[in-house]
């Protein structure tokens, strides 16, 4: 199966692999699906974040704060 990723998604995937959080893209996808099914990740927001909100959210995620910075 082939998928086209947005450039920012591709960058995020590369970063996660480079820092060793995941060994493969497949592992990353499977873990994400399992987390969603178990309710560990919030559902997508109906309102899009502003660029400033998105940057703040990414910084929180990098610090390990999964629920901070939600709009």
mmCIF file of the N, C-alpha and C atoms, coordinates in Angstrom:
data_MODEL
# 
_entry.id   MODEL 
# 
loop_
_atom_site.group_PDB 
_atom_site.id 
_atom_site.type_symbol 
_atom_site.label_atom_id 
_atom_site.label_alt_id 
_atom_site.label_comp_id 
_atom_site.label_asym_id 
_atom_site.label_entity_id 
_atom_site.label_seq_id 
_atom_site.pdbx_PDB_ins_code 
_atom_site.Cartn_x 
_atom_site.Cartn_y 
_atom_site.Cartn_z 
_atom_site.occupancy 
_atom_site.B_iso_or_equiv 
_atom_site.pdbx_formal_charge 
_atom_site.auth_seq_id 
_atom_site.auth_comp_id 
_atom_site.auth_asym_id 
_atom_site.auth_atom_id 
_atom_site.pdbx_PDB_model_num 
ATOM 1   N N  . UNK A 1 1  ? 0.850   -1.171 0.000  1.00 0.00 ? 1  UNK A N  1 
ATOM 2   C CA . UNK A 1 1  ? 0.000   0.000  0.000  1.00 0.00 ? 1  UNK A CA 1 
ATOM 3   C C  . UNK A 1 1  ? 0.897   1.235  0.000  1.00 0.00 ? 1  UNK A C  1 
ATOM 4   N N  . UNK A 1 2  ? 0.556   2.188  -0.849 1.00 0.00 ? 2  UNK A N  1 
ATOM 5   C CA . UNK A 1 2  ? 1.323   3.422  -0.943 1.00 0.00 ? 2  UNK A CA 1 
ATOM 6   C C  . UNK A 1 2  ? 0.490   4.569  -0.378 1.00 0.00 ? 2  UNK A C  1 
ATOM 7   N N  . UNK A 1 3  ? 1.121   5.433  0.380  1.00 0.00 ? 3  UNK A N  1 
ATOM 8   C CA . UNK A 1 3  ? 0.453   6.603  0.930  1.00 0.00 ? 3  UNK A CA 1 
ATOM 9   C C  . UNK A 1 3  ? 1.317   7.824  0.672  1.00 0.00 ? 3  UNK A C  1 
ATOM 10  N N  . UNK A 1 4  ? 0.652   8.926  0.422  1.00 0.00 ? 4  UNK A N  1 
ATOM 11  C CA . UNK A 1 4  ? 1.358   10.193 0.278  1.00 0.00 ? 4  UNK A CA 1 
ATOM 12  C C  . UNK A 1 4  ? 1.249   10.939 1.596  1.00 0.00 ? 4  UNK A C  1 
ATOM 13  N N  . UNK A 1 5  ? 2.385   11.303 2.156  1.00 0.00 ? 5  UNK A N  1 
ATOM 14  C CA . UNK A 1 5  ? 2.402   12.016 3.419  1.00 0.00 ? 5  UNK A CA 1 
ATOM 15  C C  . UNK A 1 5  ? 2.659   13.489 3.180  1.00 0.00 ? 5  UNK A C  1 
ATOM 16  N N  . UNK A 1 6  ? 2.063   14.314 4.029  1.00 0.00 ? 6  UNK A N  1 
ATOM 17  C CA . UNK A 1 6  ? 2.367   15.737 3.998  1.00 0.00 ? 6  UNK A CA 1 
ATOM 18  C C  . UNK A 1 6  ? 3.835   15.883 4.405  1.00 0.00 ? 6  UNK A C  1 
ATOM 19  N N  . UNK A 1 7  ? 4.505   16.921 3.918  1.00 0.00 ? 7  UNK A N  1 
ATOM 20  C CA . UNK A 1 7  ? 5.923   17.109 4.273  1.00 0.00 ? 7  UNK A CA 1 
ATOM 21  C C  . UNK A 1 7  ? 6.157   17.155 5.779  1.00 0.00 ? 7  UNK A C  1 
ATOM 22  N N  . UNK A 1 8  ? 5.258   17.810 6.526  1.00 0.00 ? 8  UNK A N  1 
ATOM 23  C CA . UNK A 1 8  ? 5.453   17.888 7.974  1.00 0.00 ? 8  UNK A CA 1 
ATOM 24  C C  . UNK A 1 8  ? 5.276   16.523 8.644  1.00 0.00 ? 8  UNK A C  1 
ATOM 25  N N  . UNK A 1 9  ? 4.396   15.686 8.087  1.00 0.00 ? 9  UNK A N  1 
ATOM 26  C CA . UNK A 1 9  ? 4.222   14.336 8.625  1.00 0.00 ? 9  UNK A CA 1 
ATOM 27  C C  . UNK A 1 9  ? 5.459   13.503 8.342  1.00 0.00 ? 9  UNK A C  1 
ATOM 28  N N  . UNK A 1 10 ? 5.971   13.626 7.144  1.00 0.00 ? 10 UNK A N  1 
ATOM 29  C CA . UNK A 1 10 ? 7.185   12.895 6.771  1.00 0.00 ? 10 UNK A CA 1 
ATOM 30  C C  . UNK A 1 10 ? 8.355   13.298 7.672  1.00 0.00 ? 10 UNK A C  1 
ATOM 31  N N  . UNK A 1 11 ? 8.463   14.591 7.954  1.00 0.00 ? 11 UNK A N  1 
ATOM 32  C CA . UNK A 1 11 ? 9.527   15.083 8.836  1.00 0.00 ? 11 UNK A CA 1 
ATOM 33  C C  . UNK A 1 11 ? 9.378   14.499 10.232 1.00 0.00 ? 11 UNK A C  1 
ATOM 34  N N  . UNK A 1 12 ? 8.145   14.470 10.741 1.00 0.00 ? 12 UNK A N  1 
ATOM 35  C CA . UNK A 1 12 ? 7.895   13.915 12.068 1.00 0.00 ? 12 UNK A CA 1 
ATOM 36  C C  . UNK A 1 12 ? 8.275   12.431 12.122 1.00 0.00 ? 12 UNK A C  1 
ATOM 37  N N  . UNK A 1 13 ? 7.916   11.701 11.094 1.00 0.00 ? 13 UNK A N  1 
ATOM 38  C CA . UNK A 1 13 ? 8.255   10.279 11.034 1.00 0.00 ? 13 UNK A CA 1 
ATOM 39  C C  . UNK A 1 13 ? 9.769   10.099 11.036 1.00 0.00 ? 13 UNK A C  1 
ATOM 40  N N  . UNK A 1 14 ? 10.465  10.885 10.207 1.00 0.00 ? 14 UNK A N  1 
ATOM 41  C CA . UNK A 1 14 ? 11.928  10.789 10.164 1.00 0.00 ? 14 UNK A CA 1 
ATOM 42  C C  . UNK A 1 14 ? 12.550  11.104 11.519 1.00 0.00 ? 14 UNK A C  1 
ATOM 43  N N  . UNK A 1 15 ? 12.041  12.147 12.183 1.00 0.00 ? 15 UNK A N  1 
ATOM 44  C CA . UNK A 1 15 ? 12.571  12.516 13.503 1.00 0.00 ? 15 UNK A CA 1 
ATOM 45  C C  . UNK A 1 15 ? 12.387  11.386 14.506 1.00 0.00 ? 15 UNK A C  1 
ATOM 46  N N  . UNK A 1 16 ? 11.208  10.790 14.527 1.00 0.00 ? 16 UNK A N  1 
ATOM 47  C CA . UNK A 1 16 ? 10.931  9.713  15.481 1.00 0.00 ? 16 UNK A CA 1 
ATOM 48  C C  . UNK A 1 16 ? 11.856  8.522  15.239 1.00 0.00 ? 16 UNK A C  1 
ATOM 49  N N  . UNK A 1 17 ? 12.120  8.218  13.987 1.00 0.00 ? 17 UNK A N  1 
ATOM 50  C CA . UNK A 1 17 ? 13.029  7.112  13.671 1.00 0.00 ? 17 UNK A CA 1 
ATOM 51  C C  . UNK A 1 17 ? 14.466  7.465  14.033 1.00 0.00 ? 17 UNK A C  1 
ATOM 52  N N  . UNK A 1 18 ? 14.877  8.703  13.756 1.00 0.00 ? 18 UNK A N  1 
ATOM 53  C CA . UNK A 1 18 ? 16.250  9.118  14.046 1.00 0.00 ? 18 UNK A CA 1 
ATOM 54  C C  . UNK A 1 18 ? 16.562  9.104  15.535 1.00 0.00 ? 18 UNK A C  1 
ATOM 55  N N  . UNK A 1 19 ? 15.611  9.514  16.361 1.00 0.00 ? 19 UNK A N  1 
ATOM 56  C CA . UNK A 1 19 ? 15.880  9.539  17.802 1.00 0.00 ? 19 UNK A CA 1 
ATOM 57  C C  . UNK A 1 19 ? 15.704  8.163  18.433 1.00 0.00 ? 19 UNK A C  1 
ATOM 58  N N  . UNK A 1 20 ? 15.265  7.189  17.635 1.00 0.00 ? 20 UNK A N  1 
ATOM 59  C CA . UNK A 1 20 ? 15.171  5.826  18.124 1.00 0.00 ? 20 UNK A CA 1 
ATOM 60  C C  . UNK A 1 20 ? 13.913  5.492  18.891 1.00 0.00 ? 20 UNK A C  1 
ATOM 61  N N  . UNK A 1 21 ? 12.909  6.338  18.801 1.00 0.00 ? 21 UNK A N  1 
ATOM 62  C CA . UNK A 1 21 ? 11.659  6.053  19.509 1.00 0.00 ? 21 UNK A CA 1 
ATOM 63  C C  . UNK A 1 21 ? 10.957  4.852  18.887 1.00 0.00 ? 21 UNK A C  1 
ATOM 64  N N  . UNK A 1 22 ? 11.161  4.660  17.585 1.00 0.00 ? 22 UNK A N  1 
ATOM 65  C CA . UNK A 1 22 ? 10.602  3.518  16.865 1.00 0.00 ? 22 UNK A CA 1 
ATOM 66  C C  . UNK A 1 22 ? 11.683  2.935  15.981 1.00 0.00 ? 22 UNK A C  1 
ATOM 67  N N  . UNK A 1 23 ? 11.590  1.620  15.720 1.00 0.00 ? 23 UNK A N  1 
ATOM 68  C CA . UNK A 1 23 ? 12.563  0.960  14.850 1.00 0.00 ? 23 UNK A CA 1 
ATOM 69  C C  . UNK A 1 23 ? 12.154  0.998  13.386 1.00 0.00 ? 23 UNK A C  1 
ATOM 70  N N  . UNK A 1 24 ? 10.851  1.213  13.127 1.00 0.00 ? 24 UNK A N  1 
ATOM 71  C CA . UNK A 1 24 ? 10.374  1.234  11.749 1.00 0.00 ? 24 UNK A CA 1 
ATOM 72  C C  . UNK A 1 24 ? 9.083   2.039  11.665 1.00 0.00 ? 24 UNK A C  1 
ATOM 73  N N  . UNK A 1 25 ? 8.736   2.421  10.439 1.00 0.00 ? 25 UNK A N  1 
ATOM 74  C CA . UNK A 1 25 ? 7.477   3.119  10.213 1.00 0.00 ? 25 UNK A CA 1 
ATOM 75  C C  . UNK A 1 25 ? 6.321   2.196  10.573 1.00 0.00 ? 25 UNK A C  1 
ATOM 76  N N  . UNK A 1 26 ? 6.440   0.923  10.230 1.00 0.00 ? 26 UNK A N  1 
ATOM 77  C CA . UNK A 1 26 ? 5.399   -0.048 10.551 1.00 0.00 ? 26 UNK A CA 1 
ATOM 78  C C  . UNK A 1 26 ? 5.144   -0.087 12.055 1.00 0.00 ? 26 UNK A C  1 
ATOM 79  N N  . UNK A 1 27 ? 6.214   -0.135 12.859 1.00 0.00 ? 27 UNK A N  1 
ATOM 80  C CA . UNK A 1 27 ? 6.070   -0.153 14.312 1.00 0.00 ? 27 UNK A CA 1 
ATOM 81  C C  . UNK A 1 27 ? 5.352   1.111  14.804 1.00 0.00 ? 27 UNK A C  1 
ATOM 82  N N  . UNK A 1 28 ? 5.692   2.248  14.211 1.00 0.00 ? 28 UNK A N  1 
ATOM 83  C CA . UNK A 1 28 ? 5.085   3.513  14.597 1.00 0.00 ? 28 UNK A CA 1 
ATOM 84  C C  . UNK A 1 28 ? 3.583   3.501  14.312 1.00 0.00 ? 28 UNK A C  1 
ATOM 85  N N  . UNK A 1 29 ? 3.205   3.029  13.155 1.00 0.00 ? 29 UNK A N  1 
ATOM 86  C CA . UNK A 1 29 ? 1.789   2.984  12.778 1.00 0.00 ? 29 UNK A CA 1 
ATOM 87  C C  . UNK A 1 29 ? 1.021   2.023  13.674 1.00 0.00 ? 29 UNK A C  1 
ATOM 88  N N  . UNK A 1 30 ? 1.570   0.830  13.888 1.00 0.00 ? 30 UNK A N  1 
ATOM 89  C CA . UNK A 1 30 ? 0.885   -0.165 14.712 1.00 0.00 ? 30 UNK A CA 1 
ATOM 90  C C  . UNK A 1 30 ? 0.696   0.351  16.133 1.00 0.00 ? 30 UNK A C  1 
ATOM 91  N N  . UNK A 1 31 ? 1.725   0.946  16.710 1.00 0.00 ? 31 UNK A N  1 
ATOM 92  C CA . UNK A 1 31 ? 1.609   1.481  18.064 1.00 0.00 ? 31 UNK A CA 1 
ATOM 93  C C  . UNK A 1 31 ? 0.566   2.596  18.129 1.00 0.00 ? 31 UNK A C  1 
ATOM 94  N N  . UNK A 1 32 ? 0.536   3.445  17.111 1.00 0.00 ? 32 UNK A N  1 
ATOM 95  C CA . UNK A 1 32 ? -0.451  4.521  17.069 1.00 0.00 ? 32 UNK A CA 1 
ATOM 96  C C  . UNK A 1 32 ? -1.873  3.998  16.983 1.00 0.00 ? 32 UNK A C  1 
ATOM 97  N N  . UNK A 1 33 ? -2.090  2.985  16.167 1.00 0.00 ? 33 UNK A N  1 
ATOM 98  C CA . UNK A 1 33 ? -3.425  2.393  16.044 1.00 0.00 ? 33 UNK A CA 1 
ATOM 99  C C  . UNK A 1 33 ? -3.842  1.737  17.348 1.00 0.00 ? 33 UNK A C  1 
ATOM 100 N N  . UNK A 1 34 ? -2.931  1.007  17.979 1.00 0.00 ? 34 UNK A N  1 
ATOM 101 C CA . UNK A 1 34 ? -3.259  0.371  19.265 1.00 0.00 ? 34 UNK A CA 1 
ATOM 102 C C  . UNK A 1 34 ? -3.575  1.421  20.330 1.00 0.00 ? 34 UNK A C  1 
ATOM 103 N N  . UNK A 1 35 ? -2.792  2.484  20.364 1.00 0.00 ? 35 UNK A N  1 
ATOM 104 C CA . UNK A 1 35 ? -3.028  3.544  21.349 1.00 0.00 ? 35 UNK A CA 1 
ATOM 105 C C  . UNK A 1 35 ? -4.394  4.176  21.124 1.00 0.00 ? 35 UNK A C  1 
ATOM 106 N N  . UNK A 1 36 ? -4.754  4.426  19.892 1.00 0.00 ? 36 UNK A N  1 
ATOM 107 C CA . UNK A 1 36 ? -6.059  5.026  19.581 1.00 0.00 ? 36 UNK A CA 1 
ATOM 108 C C  . UNK A 1 36 ? -7.183  4.090  20.014 1.00 0.00 ? 36 UNK A C  1 
ATOM 109 N N  . UNK A 1 37 ? -7.038  2.806  19.715 1.00 0.00 ? 37 UNK A N  1 
ATOM 110 C CA . UNK A 1 37 ? -8.074  1.837  20.084 1.00 0.00 ? 37 UNK A CA 1 
ATOM 111 C C  . UNK A 1 37 ? -8.243  1.740  21.598 1.00 0.00 ? 37 UNK A C  1 
ATOM 112 N N  . UNK A 1 38 ? -7.143  1.890  22.325 1.00 0.00 ? 38 UNK A N  1 
ATOM 113 C CA . UNK A 1 38 ? -7.195  1.799  23.786 1.00 0.00 ? 38 UNK A CA 1 
ATOM 114 C C  . UNK A 1 38 ? -7.583  3.125  24.421 1.00 0.00 ? 38 UNK A C  1 
ATOM 115 N N  . UNK A 1 39 ? -7.809  4.137  23.608 1.00 0.00 ? 39 UNK A N  1 
ATOM 116 C CA . UNK A 1 39 ? -8.221  5.428  24.126 1.00 0.00 ? 39 UNK A CA 1 
ATOM 117 C C  . UNK A 1 39 ? -7.099  6.241  24.737 1.00 0.00 ? 39 UNK A C  1 
ATOM 118 N N  . UNK A 1 40 ? -5.854  5.922  24.402 1.00 0.00 ? 40 UNK A N  1 
ATOM 119 C CA . UNK A 1 40 ? -4.711  6.648  24.968 1.00 0.00 ? 40 UNK A CA 1 
ATOM 120 C C  . UNK A 1 40 ? -4.443  7.949  24.240 1.00 0.00 ? 40 UNK A C  1 
ATOM 121 N N  . UNK A 1 41 ? -5.000  8.116  23.061 1.00 0.00 ? 41 UNK A N  1 
ATOM 122 C CA . UNK A 1 41 ? -4.787  9.351  22.319 1.00 0.00 ? 41 UNK A CA 1 
ATOM 123 C C  . UNK A 1 41 ? -6.127  10.030 22.114 1.00 0.00 ? 41 UNK A C  1 
ATOM 124 N N  . UNK A 1 42 ? -6.172  11.341 22.241 1.00 0.00 ? 42 UNK A N  1 
ATOM 125 C CA . UNK A 1 42 ? -7.433  12.051 22.052 1.00 0.00 ? 42 UNK A CA 1 
ATOM 126 C C  . UNK A 1 42 ? -7.873  12.020 20.598 1.00 0.00 ? 42 UNK A C  1 
ATOM 127 N N  . UNK A 1 43 ? -9.155  12.166 20.385 1.00 0.00 ? 43 UNK A N  1 
ATOM 128 C CA . UNK A 1 43 ? -9.692  12.230 19.038 1.00 0.00 ? 43 UNK A CA 1 
ATOM 129 C C  . UNK A 1 43 ? -9.248  13.543 18.399 1.00 0.00 ? 43 UNK A C  1 
ATOM 130 N N  . UNK A 1 44 ? -9.196  13.593 17.091 1.00 0.00 ? 44 UNK A N  1 
ATOM 131 C CA . UNK A 1 44 ? -8.782  14.826 16.414 1.00 0.00 ? 44 UNK A CA 1 
ATOM 132 C C  . UNK A 1 44 ? -9.690  15.997 16.791 1.00 0.00 ? 44 UNK A C  1 
ATOM 133 N N  . UNK A 1 45 ? -9.097  17.165 16.810 1.00 0.00 ? 45 UNK A N  1 
ATOM 134 C CA . UNK A 1 45 ? -9.842  18.379 17.126 1.00 0.00 ? 45 UNK A CA 1 
ATOM 135 C C  . UNK A 1 45 ? -10.702 18.771 15.933 1.00 0.00 ? 45 UNK A C  1 
ATOM 136 N N  . UNK A 1 46 ? -11.864 19.377 16.213 1.00 0.00 ? 46 UNK A N  1 
ATOM 137 C CA . UNK A 1 46 ? -12.708 19.864 15.123 1.00 0.00 ? 46 UNK A CA 1 
ATOM 138 C C  . UNK A 1 46 ? -12.209 21.213 14.621 1.00 0.00 ? 46 UNK A C  1 
ATOM 139 N N  . UNK A 1 47 ? -11.528 21.972 15.494 1.00 0.00 ? 47 UNK A N  1 
ATOM 140 C CA . UNK A 1 47 ? -10.975 23.270 15.107 1.00 0.00 ? 47 UNK A CA 1 
ATOM 141 C C  . UNK A 1 47 ? -9.493  23.114 14.835 1.00 0.00 ? 47 UNK A C  1 
ATOM 142 N N  . UNK A 1 48 ? -9.045  23.631 13.726 1.00 0.00 ? 48 UNK A N  1 
ATOM 143 C CA . UNK A 1 48 ? -7.619  23.570 13.420 1.00 0.00 ? 48 UNK A CA 1 
ATOM 144 C C  . UNK A 1 48 ? -6.859  24.541 14.303 1.00 0.00 ? 48 UNK A C  1 
ATOM 145 N N  . UNK A 1 49 ? -5.651  24.156 14.667 1.00 0.00 ? 49 UNK A N  1 
ATOM 146 C CA . UNK A 1 49 ? -4.795  25.031 15.466 1.00 0.00 ? 49 UNK A CA 1 
ATOM 147 C C  . UNK A 1 49 ? -4.204  26.124 14.589 1.00 0.00 ? 49 UNK A C  1 
ATOM 148 N N  . UNK A 1 50 ? -3.928  27.253 15.207 1.00 0.00 ? 50 UNK A N  1 
ATOM 149 C CA . UNK A 1 50 ? -3.160  28.282 14.520 1.00 0.00 ? 50 UNK A CA 1 
ATOM 150 C C  . UNK A 1 50 ? -1.720  27.784 14.451 1.00 0.00 ? 50 UNK A C  1 
ATOM 151 N N  . UNK A 1 51 ? -0.895  28.343 13.583 1.00 0.00 ? 51 UNK A N  1 
ATOM 152 C CA . UNK A 1 51 ? 0.515   27.919 13.552 1.00 0.00 ? 51 UNK A CA 1 
ATOM 153 C C  . UNK A 1 51 ? 1.193   28.055 14.919 1.00 0.00 ? 51 UNK A C  1 
ATOM 154 N N  . UNK A 1 52 ? 0.907   29.130 15.656 1.00 0.00 ? 52 UNK A N  1 
ATOM 155 C CA . UNK A 1 52 ? 1.516   29.305 16.977 1.00 0.00 ? 52 UNK A CA 1 
ATOM 156 C C  . UNK A 1 52 ? 1.056   28.216 17.942 1.00 0.00 ? 52 UNK A C  1 
ATOM 157 N N  . UNK A 1 53 ? -0.234  27.859 17.882 1.00 0.00 ? 53 UNK A N  1 
ATOM 158 C CA . UNK A 1 53 ? -0.743  26.790 18.750 1.00 0.00 ? 53 UNK A CA 1 
ATOM 159 C C  . UNK A 1 53 ? -0.110  25.455 18.384 1.00 0.00 ? 53 UNK A C  1 
ATOM 160 N N  . UNK A 1 54 ? 0.073   25.218 17.091 1.00 0.00 ? 54 UNK A N  1 
ATOM 161 C CA . UNK A 1 54 ? 0.682   23.966 16.645 1.00 0.00 ? 54 UNK A CA 1 
ATOM 162 C C  . UNK A 1 54 ? 2.122   23.853 17.138 1.00 0.00 ? 54 UNK A C  1 
ATOM 163 N N  . UNK A 1 55 ? 2.869   24.933 17.047 1.00 0.00 ? 55 UNK A N  1 
ATOM 164 C CA . UNK A 1 55 ? 4.259   24.936 17.520 1.00 0.00 ? 55 UNK A CA 1 
ATOM 165 C C  . UNK A 1 55 ? 4.298   24.688 19.023 1.00 0.00 ? 55 UNK A C  1 
ATOM 166 N N  . UNK A 1 56 ? 3.416   25.341 19.771 1.00 0.00 ? 56 UNK A N  1 
ATOM 167 C CA . UNK A 1 56 ? 3.367   25.142 21.218 1.00 0.00 ? 56 UNK A CA 1 
ATOM 168 C C  . UNK A 1 56 ? 3.025   23.696 21.554 1.00 0.00 ? 56 UNK A C  1 
ATOM 169 N N  . UNK A 1 57 ? 2.107   23.114 20.795 1.00 0.00 ? 57 UNK A N  1 
ATOM 170 C CA . UNK A 1 57 ? 1.719   21.727 21.030 1.00 0.00 ? 57 UNK A CA 1 
ATOM 171 C C  . UNK A 1 57 ? 2.883   20.778 20.752 1.00 0.00 ? 57 UNK A C  1 
ATOM 172 N N  . UNK A 1 58 ? 3.593   20.996 19.670 1.00 0.00 ? 58 UNK A N  1 
ATOM 173 C CA . UNK A 1 58 ? 4.739   20.149 19.333 1.00 0.00 ? 58 UNK A CA 1 
ATOM 174 C C  . UNK A 1 58 ? 5.801   20.236 20.422 1.00 0.00 ? 58 UNK A C  1 
ATOM 175 N N  . UNK A 1 59 ? 6.035   21.433 20.934 1.00 0.00 ? 59 UNK A N  1 
ATOM 176 C CA . UNK A 1 59 ? 7.018   21.584 22.016 1.00 0.00 ? 59 UNK A CA 1 
ATOM 177 C C  . UNK A 1 59 ? 6.586   20.804 23.251 1.00 0.00 ? 59 UNK A C  1 
ATOM 178 N N  . UNK A 1 60 ? 5.294   20.839 23.564 1.00 0.00 ? 60 UNK A N  1 
ATOM 179 C CA . UNK A 1 60 ? 4.795   20.082 24.712 1.00 0.00 ? 60 UNK A CA 1 
ATOM 180 C C  . UNK A 1 60 ? 4.976   18.580 24.477 1.00 0.00 ? 60 UNK A C  1 
ATOM 181 N N  . UNK A 1 61 ? 4.667   18.120 23.280 1.00 0.00 ? 61 UNK A N  1 
ATOM 182 C CA . UNK A 1 61 ? 4.827   16.697 22.974 1.00 0.00 ? 61 UNK A CA 1 
ATOM 183 C C  . UNK A 1 61 ? 6.282   16.259 23.108 1.00 0.00 ? 61 UNK A C  1 
ATOM 184 N N  . UNK A 1 62 ? 7.188   17.090 22.652 1.00 0.00 ? 62 UNK A N  1 
ATOM 185 C CA . UNK A 1 62 ? 8.617   16.755 22.748 1.00 0.00 ? 62 UNK A CA 1 
ATOM 186 C C  . UNK A 1 62 ? 9.073   16.684 24.192 1.00 0.00 ? 62 UNK A C  1 
ATOM 187 N N  . UNK A 1 63 ? 8.389   17.412 25.082 1.00 0.00 ? 63 UNK A N  1 
ATOM 188 C CA . UNK A 1 63 ? 8.718   17.352 26.508 1.00 0.00 ? 63 UNK A CA 1 
ATOM 189 C C  . UNK A 1 63 ? 8.009   16.173 27.193 1.00 0.00 ? 63 UNK A C  1 
ATOM 190 N N  . UNK A 1 64 ? 7.171   15.453 26.433 1.00 0.00 ? 64 UNK A N  1 
ATOM 191 C CA . UNK A 1 64 ? 6.460   14.306 26.989 1.00 0.00 ? 64 UNK A CA 1 
ATOM 192 C C  . UNK A 1 64 ? 5.107   14.634 27.572 1.00 0.00 ? 64 UNK A C  1 
ATOM 193 N N  . UNK A 1 65 ? 4.636   15.875 27.391 1.00 0.00 ? 65 UNK A N  1 
ATOM 194 C CA . UNK A 1 65 ? 3.323   16.284 27.904 1.00 0.00 ? 65 UNK A CA 1 
ATOM 195 C C  . UNK A 1 65 ? 2.278   16.012 26.833 1.00 0.00 ? 65 UNK A C  1 
ATOM 196 N N  . UNK A 1 66 ? 1.563   14.912 26.963 1.00 0.00 ? 66 UNK A N  1 
ATOM 197 C CA . UNK A 1 66 ? 0.620   14.491 25.920 1.00 0.00 ? 66 UNK A CA 1 
ATOM 198 C C  . UNK A 1 66 ? -0.706  15.232 25.929 1.00 0.00 ? 66 UNK A C  1 
ATOM 199 N N  . UNK A 1 67 ? -1.095  15.843 27.035 1.00 0.00 ? 67 UNK A N  1 
ATOM 200 C CA . UNK A 1 67 ? -2.409  16.490 27.099 1.00 0.00 ? 67 UNK A CA 1 
ATOM 201 C C  . UNK A 1 67 ? -2.327  17.999 27.164 1.00 0.00 ? 67 UNK A C  1 
ATOM 202 N N  . UNK A 1 68 ? -1.148  18.557 27.150 1.00 0.00 ? 68 UNK A N  1 
ATOM 203 C CA . UNK A 1 68 ? -0.987  20.004 27.244 1.00 0.00 ? 68 UNK A CA 1 
ATOM 204 C C  . UNK A 1 68 ? -1.029  20.607 25.849 1.00 0.00 ? 68 UNK A C  1 
ATOM 205 N N  . UNK A 1 69 ? -1.425  21.851 25.769 1.00 0.00 ? 69 UNK A N  1 
ATOM 206 C CA . UNK A 1 69 ? -1.403  22.562 24.501 1.00 0.00 ? 69 UNK A CA 1 
ATOM 207 C C  . UNK A 1 69 ? -2.549  22.234 23.571 1.00 0.00 ? 69 UNK A C  1 
ATOM 208 N N  . UNK A 1 70 ? -3.571  21.575 24.093 1.00 0.00 ? 70 UNK A N  1 
ATOM 209 C CA . UNK A 1 70 ? -4.721  21.245 23.253 1.00 0.00 ? 70 UNK A CA 1 
ATOM 210 C C  . UNK A 1 70 ? -5.565  22.475 23.053 1.00 0.00 ? 70 UNK A C  1 
ATOM 211 N N  . UNK A 1 71 ? -6.071  22.648 21.877 1.00 0.00 ? 71 UNK A N  1 
ATOM 212 C CA . UNK A 1 71 ? -6.913  23.804 21.597 1.00 0.00 ? 71 UNK A CA 1 
ATOM 213 C C  . UNK A 1 71 ? -8.364  23.473 21.802 1.00 0.00 ? 71 UNK A C  1 
# 
